[in-house]
Amino acid sequence: QVQLVESGGGLVQPGGSLRLSCAASGFTLRNYAMSWYRQAPGKERELVAGILSASGSTNYADSVKGRFTISRDNAKNTVYLQMNSLKAEDTAVYYCRGGTSPPRWGQGTQVTVSS
């Protein structure tokens, strides 16, 4: 069964941090590029961060550069999104994407940044 399962979302105050995890099963994560997307209420789903399989090269949306970091642990078949200096505008459902053909989506995890 090819599956991506996100975890780590929750409620955090502005300026706080969260680390999201995406655990893959049914495929070897190290062989695929992986991405994090998010969708805020009333907005289109947008790419937040991506990481290539071979080189480990990363890319980020301008809105999160310097605050978010995508990484992978191949031994754990897991990709992470470290989110620092969170803002209210970061509130969204965050989705993991990648692997297989077509790529799979995780079920999403809610991140709420609020006082």
KOLVEX-679738 format. One record per residue: residue number from 1; residue in one letter; z, y, x of N, C-alpha, C, O in turn. Coordinates in steps of 0.001 Angstrom, whole numbers, always signed. Layout:
N
+-----+--------+---------+---------+---------+---------+---------+---------+---------+---------+---------+---------+---------+---------+
! num ! residu !    n_zz !    n_yy !    n_xx !   ca_zz !   ca_yy !   ca_xx !    c_zz !    c_yy !    c_xx !    o_zz !    o_yy !    o_xx !
+-----+--------+---------+---------+---------+---------+---------+---------+---------+---------+---------+---------+---------+---------+
! NUM !      A !       Z !       Y !       X !       Z !       Y !       X !       Z !       Y !       X !       Z !       Y !       X !
...
+-----+--------+---------+---------+---------+---------+---------+---------+---------+---------+---------+---------+---------+---------+
end
This chain:
115
+-----+--------+---------+---------+---------+---------+---------+---------+---------+---------+---------+---------+---------+---------+
! num ! residu !    n_zz !    n_yy !    n_xx !   ca_zz !   ca_yy !   ca_xx !    c_zz !    c_yy !    c_xx !    o_zz !    o_yy !    o_xx !
+-----+--------+---------+---------+---------+---------+---------+---------+---------+---------+---------+---------+---------+---------+
!   1 !      Q !      +0 !   -1188 !    +837 !      +0 !      +0 !      +0 !      +0 !   +1249 !    +880 !    +921 !   +1455 !   +1671 !
!   2 !      V !   -1024 !   +2073 !    +742 !   -1114 !   +3327 !   +1471 !    -301 !   +4365 !    +713 !    -546 !   +4625 !    -465 !
!   3 !      Q !    +659 !   +4947 !   +1395 !   +1587 !   +5839 !    +715 !   +2144 !   +6872 !   +1683 !   +2375 !   +6583 !   +2857 !
!   4 !      L !   +2356 !   +8084 !   +1170 !   +3037 !   +9148 !   +1888 !   +4198 !   +9609 !   +1026 !   +4024 !   +9886 !    -160 !
!   5 !      V !   +5375 !   +9691 !   +1615 !   +6573 !  +10072 !    +884 !   +7248 !  +11227 !   +1603 !   +7711 !  +11080 !   +2734 !
!   6 !      E !   +7301 !  +12384 !    +938 !   +7962 !  +13554 !   +1502 !   +9443 !  +13553 !   +1157 !   +9863 !  +12993 !    +144 !
!   7 !      S !  +10219 !  +14189 !   +2018 !  +11631 !  +14388 !   +1768 !  +12100 !  +15617 !   +2534 !  +11395 !  +16115 !   +3412 !
!   8 !      G !  +13283 !  +16101 !   +2203 !  +13880 !  +17209 !   +2933 !  +13841 !  +18544 !   +2228 !  +14416 !  +19517 !   +2717 !
!   9 !      G !  +13178 !  +18611 !   +1092 !  +13148 !  +19858 !    +348 !  +14487 !  +20163 !    -279 !  +15383 !  +19320 !    -310 !
!  10 !      G !  +14613 !  +21382 !    -779 !  +15848 !  +21791 !   -1411 !  +15929 !  +23286 !   -1558 !  +14936 !  +23997 !   -1410 !
!  11 !      L !  +17123 !  +23756 !   -1849 !  +17406 !  +25175 !   -2013 !  +18002 !  +25727 !    -732 !  +18938 !  +25153 !    -175 !
!  12 !      V !  +17457 !  +26844 !    -265 !  +17942 !  +27473 !    +955 !  +17900 !  +28983 !    +789 !  +17053 !  +29513 !     +70 !
!  13 !      Q !  +18818 !  +29671 !   +1454 !  +18851 !  +31122 !   +1398 !  +17785 !  +31728 !   +2302 !  +17378 !  +31100 !   +3280 !
!  14 !      P !  +17330 !  +32932 !   +1994 !  +16395 !  +33610 !   +2896 !  +16950 !  +33677 !   +4311 !  +18129 !  +33964 !   +4516 !
!  15 !      G !  +16088 !  +33409 !   +5282 !  +16499 !  +33358 !   +6674 !  +16961 !  +31993 !   +7135 !  +17165 !  +31777 !   +8330 !
!  16 !      G !  +17128 !  +31076 !   +6213 !  +17576 !  +29739 !   +6547 !  +16455 !  +28837 !   +7003 !  +15310 !  +29265 !   +7148 !
!  17 !      S !  +16801 !  +27567 !   +7231 !  +15855 !  +26590 !   +7763 !  +15903 !  +25293 !   +6979 !  +16926 !  +24935 !   +6396 !
!  18 !      L !  +14785 !  +24603 !   +6975 !  +14673 !  +23263 !   +6428 !  +13702 !  +22475 !   +7289 !  +12799 !  +23047 !   +7899 !
!  19 !      R !  +13886 !  +21169 !   +7337 !  +12910 !  +20292 !   +7963 !  +12427 !  +19278 !   +6944 !  +13211 !  +18501 !   +6398 !
!  20 !      L !  +11135 !  +19295 !   +6697 !  +10516 !  +18339 !   +5800 !  +10018 !  +17136 !   +6589 !   +9551 !  +17273 !   +7720 !
!  21 !      S !  +10119 !  +15962 !   +5987 !   +9621 !  +14736 !   +6586 !   +8586 !  +14107 !   +5678 !   +8677 !  +14210 !   +4455 !
!  22 !      C !   +7609 !  +13459 !   +6273 !   +6592 !  +12722 !   +5540 !   +6449 !  +11360 !   +6192 !   +5898 !  +11239 !   +7286 !
!  23 !      A !   +6944 !  +10343 !   +5520 !   +6892 !   +8982 !   +6032 !   +5658 !   +8268 !   +5498 !   +5435 !   +8224 !   +4288 !
!  24 !      A !   +4861 !   +7712 !   +6398 !   +3629 !   +7033 !   +6033 !   +3826 !   +5521 !   +6040 !   +4544 !   +4974 !   +6877 !
!  25 !      S !   +3178 !   +4865 !   +5098 !   +3144 !   +3411 !   +5071 !   +1739 !   +2954 !   +4704 !   +1011 !   +3665 !   +4012 !
!  26 !      G !   +1361 !   +1778 !   +5165 !     +54 !   +1232 !   +4873 !   -1039 !   +1660 !   +5838 !   -2169 !   +1181 !   +5739 !
!  27 !      F !    -731 !   +2538 !   +6755 !   -1660 !   +2935 !   +7808 !    -874 !   +3468 !   +8992 !    +302 !   +3809 !   +8870 !
!  28 !      T !   -1533 !   +3535 !  +10129 !    -897 !   +4008 !  +11351 !   -1156 !   +5499 !  +11486 !   -2284 !   +5925 !  +11733 !
!  29 !      L !    -122 !   +6272 !  +11324 !    -237 !   +7724 !  +11263 !    -847 !   +8318 !  +12528 !   -1574 !   +9309 !  +12458 !
!  30 !      R !    -563 !   +7733 !  +13666 !   -1040 !   +8279 !  +14940 !   -2564 !   +8321 !  +15039 !   -3103 !   +9046 !  +15875 !
!  31 !      N !   -3268 !   +7557 !  +14199 !   -4718 !   +7513 !  +14250 !   -5395 !   +8568 !  +13382 !   -6624 !   +8622 !  +13329 !
!  32 !      Y !   -4621 !   +9401 !  +12707 !   -5181 !  +10352 !  +11753 !   -4619 !  +11748 !  +11945 !   -3469 !  +11925 !  +12346 !
!  33 !      A !   -5454 !  +12735 !  +11650 !   -4952 !  +14087 !  +11498 !   -4085 !  +14153 !  +10247 !   -4383 !  +13513 !   +9239 !
!  34 !      M !   -3021 !  +14925 !  +10322 !   -2113 !  +15085 !   +9195 !   -1905 !  +16561 !   +8915 !   -2003 !  +17400 !   +9811 !
!  35 !      S !   -1616 !  +16865 !   +7658 !   -1474 !  +18255 !   +7246 !    -334 !  +18416 !   +6259 !     +70 !  +17476 !   +5573 !
!  36 !      W !    +169 !  +19636 !   +6212 !   +1080 !  +20069 !   +5165 !    +409 !  +21161 !   +4343 !    -156 !  +22109 !   +4890 !
!  37 !      Y !    +479 !  +21018 !   +3040 !      +7 !  +22020 !   +2101 !   +1169 !  +22472 !   +1234 !   +2211 !  +21819 !   +1178 !
!  38 !      R !    +977 !  +23591 !    +562 !   +1974 !  +24016 !    -409 !   +1289 !  +24673 !   -1599 !    +181 !  +25198 !   -1488 !
!  39 !      Q !   +1960 !  +24633 !   -2721 !   +1450 !  +25259 !   -3926 !   +2590 !  +25980 !   -4631 !   +3543 !  +25359 !   -5103 !
!  40 !      A !   +2475 !  +27291 !   -4693 !   +3444 !  +28122 !   -5389 !   +3007 !  +28302 !   -6832 !   +1825 !  +28152 !   -7141 !
!  41 !      P !   +3941 !  +28621 !   -7724 !   +3582 !  +28819 !   -9132 !   +2481 !  +29847 !   -9299 !   +2562 !  +30950 !   -8758 !
!  42 !      G !   +1446 !  +29481 !  -10054 !    +354 !  +30390 !  -10332 !    -634 !  +30582 !   -9202 !   -1537 !  +31412 !   -9308 !
!  43 !      K !    -482 !  +29832 !   -8119 !   -1366 !  +29991 !   -6974 !   -2079 !  +28691 !   -6630 !   -1660 !  +27607 !   -7035 !
!  44 !      E !   -3160 !  +28821 !   -5878 !   -3893 !  +27656 !   -5402 !   -3110 !  +26949 !   -4305 !   -2325 !  +27562 !   -3583 !
!  45 !      R !   -3341 !  +25657 !   -4199 !   -2756 !  +24914 !   -3093 !   -3382 !  +25381 !   -1786 !   -4603 !  +25504 !   -1688 !
!  46 !      E !   -2554 !  +25640 !    -789 !   -3041 !  +26184 !    +464 !   -2570 !  +25355 !   +1652 !   -1500 !  +24746 !   +1627 !
!  47 !      L !   -3389 !  +25349 !   +2682 !   -3037 !  +24671 !   +3922 !   -1977 !  +25469 !   +4658 !   -2132 !  +26671 !   +4873 !
!  48 !      V !    -906 !  +24802 !   +5041 !    +181 !  +25426 !   +5782 !     +69 !  +25126 !   +7262 !    +152 !  +26034 !   +8090 !
!  49 !      A !    -120 !  +23853 !   +7606 !    -165 !  +23434 !   +9000 !    -904 !  +22120 !   +9125 !    -914 !  +21316 !   +8193 !
!  50 !      G !   -1525 !  +21897 !  +10279 !   -2209 !  +20652 !  +10559 !   -1983 !  +20227 !  +11990 !   -1712 !  +21051 !  +12863 !
!  51 !      I !   -2099 !  +18923 !  +12225 !   -1959 !  +18378 !  +13569 !   -3008 !  +17291 !  +13773 !   -3165 !  +16410 !  +12928 !
!  52 !      L !   -3728 !  +17352 !  +14892 !   -4760 !  +16380 !  +15204 !   -4147 !  +15090 !  +15733 !   -3021 !  +15084 !  +16230 !
!  53 !      S !   -4900 !  +13997 !  +15620 !   -4379 !  +12696 !  +16008 !   -4332 !  +12502 !  +17515 !   -3296 !  +12128 !  +18064 !
!  54 !      A !   -5455 !  +12756 !  +18189 !   -5555 !  +12450 !  +19611 !   -4884 !  +13490 !  +20493 !   -4043 !  +13158 !  +21328 !
!  55 !      S !   -5260 !  +14745 !  +20303 !   -4784 !  +15803 !  +21179 !   -3410 !  +16332 !  +20796 !   -2688 !  +16864 !  +21639 !
!  56 !      G !   -3052 !  +16188 !  +19536 !   -1822 !  +16779 !  +19053 !   -1921 !  +18270 !  +18817 !    -916 !  +18929 !  +18550 !
!  57 !      S !   -3122 !  +18805 !  +18913 !   -3338 !  +20221 !  +18668 !   -2929 !  +20578 !  +17245 !   -3132 !  +19798 !  +16314 !
!  58 !      T !   -2351 !  +21763 !  +17087 !   -1848 !  +22200 !  +15792 !   -2506 !  +23497 !  +15358 !   -3016 !  +24258 !  +16180 !
!  59 !      N !   -2487 !  +23736 !  +14060 !   -2939 !  +25001 !  +13515 !   -2051 !  +25368 !  +12335 !   -1460 !  +24505 !  +11687 !
!  60 !      Y !   -1969 !  +26686 !  +12069 !   -1057 !  +27191 !  +11052 !   -1697 !  +28300 !  +10250 !   -2544 !  +29045 !  +10744 !
!  61 !      A !   -1277 !  +28393 !   +9008 !   -1634 !  +29557 !   +8215 !    -990 !  +30797 !   +8817 !    +111 !  +30729 !   +9363 !
!  62 !      D !   -1678 !  +31930 !   +8719 !   -1144 !  +33166 !   +9286 !    +242 !  +33498 !   +8738 !   +1078 !  +34052 !   +9451 !
!  63 !      S !    +480 !  +33165 !   +7497 !   +1735 !  +33517 !   +6849 !   +2945 !  +32780 !   +7418 !   +4081 !  +33203 !   +7201 !
!  64 !      V !   +2718 !  +31683 !   +8144 !   +3837 !  +30894 !   +8663 !   +3859 !  +30812 !  +10182 !   +4773 !  +30213 !  +10749 !
!  65 !      K !   +2881 !  +31395 !  +10848 !   +2842 !  +31346 !  +12306 !   +4107 !  +31944 !  +12906 !   +4569 !  +33008 !  +12494 !
!  66 !      G !   +4651 !  +31242 !  +13880 !   +5871 !  +31688 !  +14526 !   +7134 !  +31265 !  +13822 !   +8225 !  +31397 !  +14376 !
!  67 !      R !   +7010 !  +30753 !  +12598 !   +8182 !  +30337 !  +11834 !   +8203 !  +28833 !  +11565 !   +9271 !  +28221 !  +11539 !
!  68 !      F !   +7032 !  +28242 !  +11368 !   +6928 !  +26821 !  +11045 !   +6355 !  +26051 !  +12228 !   +5556 !  +26582 !  +12998 !
!  69 !      T !   +6770 !  +24799 !  +12363 !   +6255 !  +23923 !  +13408 !   +5972 !  +22545 !  +12827 !   +6854 !  +21924 !  +12234 !
!  70 !      I !   +4742 !  +22065 !  +12996 !   +4391 !  +20717 !  +12593 !   +4467 !  +19800 !  +13813 !   +4070 !  +20188 !  +14912 !
!  71 !      S !   +4971 !  +18598 !  +13617 !   +5072 !  +17632 !  +14700 !   +4992 !  +16227 !  +14124 !   +5065 !  +16035 !  +12910 !
!  72 !      R !   +4841 !  +15255 !  +15004 !   +4805 !  +13865 !  +14563 !   +5627 !  +12991 !  +15484 !   +5779 !  +13281 !  +16671 !
!  73 !      D !   +6156 !  +11919 !  +14925 !   +6838 !  +10888 !  +15680 !   +6098 !   +9590 !  +15387 !   +6318 !   +8962 !  +14351 !
!  74 !      N !   +5228 !   +9194 !  +16298 !   +4387 !   +8028 !  +16055 !   +5194 !   +6736 !  +15940 !   +4816 !   +5827 !  +15201 !
!  75 !      A !   +6302 !   +6658 !  +16670 !   +7147 !   +5475 !  +16600 !   +7745 !   +5295 !  +15217 !   +7990 !   +4171 !  +14780 !
!  76 !      K !   +7979 !   +6405 !  +14529 !   +8545 !   +6361 !  +13186 !   +7488 !   +6502 !  +12102 !   +7802 !   +6459 !  +10913 !
!  77 !      N !   +6226 !   +6673 !  +12513 !   +5126 !   +6834 !  +11562 !   +5411 !   +7971 !  +10583 !   +5209 !   +7843 !   +9376 !
!  78 !      T !   +5884 !   +9087 !  +11137 !   +6362 !  +10201 !  +10335 !   +5862 !  +11521 !  +10901 !   +5817 !  +11709 !  +12116 !
!  79 !      V !   +5489 !  +12432 !  +10014 !   +5136 !  +13791 !  +10392 !   +6181 !  +14737 !   +9806 !   +6710 !  +14494 !   +8721 !
!  80 !      Y !   +6474 !  +15817 !  +10531 !   +7526 !  +16744 !  +10145 !   +6981 !  +18158 !  +10009 !   +5954 !  +18510 !  +10590 !
!  81 !      L !   +7688 !  +18947 !   +9233 !   +7447 !  +20382 !   +9179 !   +8786 !  +21085 !   +9294 !   +9581 !  +21089 !   +8354 !
!  82 !      Q !   +9031 !  +21679 !  +10454 !  +10232 !  +22471 !  +10663 !   +9966 !  +23886 !  +10181 !   +9023 !  +24532 !  +10638 !
!  83 !      M !  +10783 !  +24368 !   +9268 !  +10602 !  +25677 !   +8665 !  +11818 !  +26536 !   +8978 !  +12933 !  +26225 !   +8560 !
!  84 !      N !  +11596 !  +27613 !   +9712 !  +12648 !  +28547 !  +10079 !  +12370 !  +29917 !   +9482 !  +11254 !  +30211 !   +9053 !
!  85 !      S !  +13397 !  +30742 !   +9464 !  +13275 !  +32117 !   +8954 !  +12586 !  +32144 !   +7598 !  +11650 !  +32912 !   +7377 !
!  86 !      L !  +13054 !  +31307 !   +6708 !  +12397 !  +31157 !   +5419 !  +12495 !  +32421 !   +4578 !  +13495 !  +33138 !   +4607 !
!  87 !      K !  +11434 !  +32671 !   +3835 !  +11321 !  +33816 !   +2952 !  +11151 !  +33345 !   +1520 !  +10777 !  +32199 !   +1270 !
!  88 !      A !  +11426 !  +34233 !    +588 !  +11238 !  +33905 !    -818 !   +9797 !  +33486 !   -1093 !   +9549 !  +32635 !   -1947 !
!  89 !      E !   +8849 !  +34081 !    -373 !   +7438 !  +33763 !    -549 !   +7084 !  +32341 !    -128 !   +6003 !  +31851 !    -456 !
!  90 !      D !   +7978 !  +31677 !    +592 !   +7749 !  +30295 !    +992 !   +8075 !  +29299 !    -117 !   +7801 !  +28106 !     +18 !
!  91 !      T !   +8650 !  +29776 !   -1196 !   +8988 !  +28902 !   -2312 !   +7727 !  +28247 !   -2864 !   +6780 !  +28932 !   -3250 !
!  92 !      A !   +7722 !  +26926 !   -2899 !   +6554 !  +26176 !   -3337 !   +6884 !  +24694 !   -3328 !   +7926 !  +24277 !   -2823 !
!  93 !      V !   +5983 !  +23911 !   -3894 !   +6009 !  +22471 !   -3694 !   +5184 !  +22174 !   -2452 !   +4033 !  +22596 !   -2349 !
!  94 !      Y !   +5765 !  +21457 !   -1523 !   +5107 !  +21140 !    -265 !   +4608 !  +19700 !    -289 !   +5334 !  +18782 !    -669 !
!  95 !      Y !   +3347 !  +19519 !    +127 !   +2691 !  +18223 !     +93 !   +2229 !  +17802 !   +1476 !   +1725 !  +18615 !   +2252 !
!  96 !      C !   +2402 !  +16547 !   +1771 !   +1858 !  +15938 !   +2966 !    +496 !  +15335 !   +2625 !    +313 !  +14797 !   +1533 !
!  97 !      R !    -460 !  +15419 !   +3553 !   -1804 !  +14900 !   +3323 !   -2356 !  +14283 !   +4595 !   -2162 !  +14807 !   +5691 !
!  98 !      G !   -3052 !  +13153 !   +4433 !   -3739 !  +12558 !   +5560 !   -3933 !  +11062 !   +5429 !   -3511 !  +10443 !   +4452 !
!  99 !      G !   -4585 !  +10492 !   +6441 !   -4788 !   +9061 !   +6522 !   -5863 !   +8550 !   +5588 !   -6211 !   +9201 !   +4603 !
! 100 !      T !   -6376 !   +7399 !   +5900 !   -7333 !   +6634 !   +5102 !   -8547 !   +7445 !   +4662 !   -8759 !   +8565 !   +5127 !
! 101 !      S !   -9340 !   +6869 !   +3764 !  -10516 !   +7517 !   +3217 !  -10634 !   +7163 !   +1747 !  -10885 !   +6000 !   +1428 !
! 102 !      P !  -10467 !   +8105 !    +844 !  -10132 !   +9501 !   +1095 !   -8685 !   +9679 !   +1530 !   -7865 !   +8781 !   +1337 !
! 103 !      P !   -8365 !  +10816 !   +2107 !   -6978 !  +11065 !   +2511 !   -6039 !  +11016 !   +1315 !   -6421 !  +11357 !    +196 !
! 104 !      R !   -4834 !  +10596 !   +1559 !   -3814 !  +10510 !    +526 !   -2959 !  +11759 !    +476 !   -2797 !  +12472 !   +1466 !
! 105 !      W !   -2423 !  +11998 !    -694 !   -1433 !  +13048 !    -898 !     -74 !  +12424 !   -1164 !     +25 !  +11399 !   -1837 !
! 106 !      G !    +968 !  +13043 !    -636 !   +2306 !  +12678 !   -1038 !   +2615 !  +13227 !   -2412 !   +1802 !  +13942 !   -2997 !
! 107 !      Q !   +3775 !  +12901 !   -2926 !   +4157 !  +13336 !   -4269 !   +4660 !  +14770 !   -4303 !   +4765 !  +15365 !   -5376 !
! 108 !      G !   +4968 !  +15324 !   -3158 !   +5446 !  +16685 !   -3053 !   +6957 !  +16775 !   -3047 !   +7648 !  +15934 !   -3622 !
! 109 !      T !   +7460 !  +17809 !   -2386 !   +8885 !  +18089 !   -2371 !   +9094 !  +19585 !   -2581 !   +8419 !  +20405 !   -1959 !
! 110 !      Q !  +10021 !  +19930 !   -3450 !  +10245 !  +21319 !   -3821 !  +11075 !  +22039 !   -2768 !  +12127 !  +21555 !   -2350 !
! 111 !      V !  +10589 !  +23196 !   -2350 !  +11337 !  +24094 !   -1475 !  +11548 !  +25400 !   -2229 !  +10589 !  +26048 !   -2649 !
! 112 !      T !  +12797 !  +25775 !   -2396 !  +13135 !  +27013 !   -3089 !  +13957 !  +27890 !   -2157 !  +15021 !  +27487 !   -1687 !
! 113 !      V !  +13459 !  +29087 !   -1896 !  +14142 !  +30048 !   -1036 !  +14640 !  +31180 !   -1917 !  +13850 !  +31962 !   -2447 !
! 114 !      S !  +15940 !  +31261 !   -2067 !  +16520 !  +32227 !   -2992 !  +17981 !  +32465 !   -2655 !  +18669 !  +31588 !   -2133 !
! 115 !      S !  +18441 !  +33675 !   -2965 !  +19849 !  +33998 !   -2822 !  +20631 !  +33604 !   -4062 !  +21844 !  +33806 !   -4116 !
+-----+--------+---------+---------+---------+---------+---------+---------+---------+---------+---------+---------+---------+---------+
end
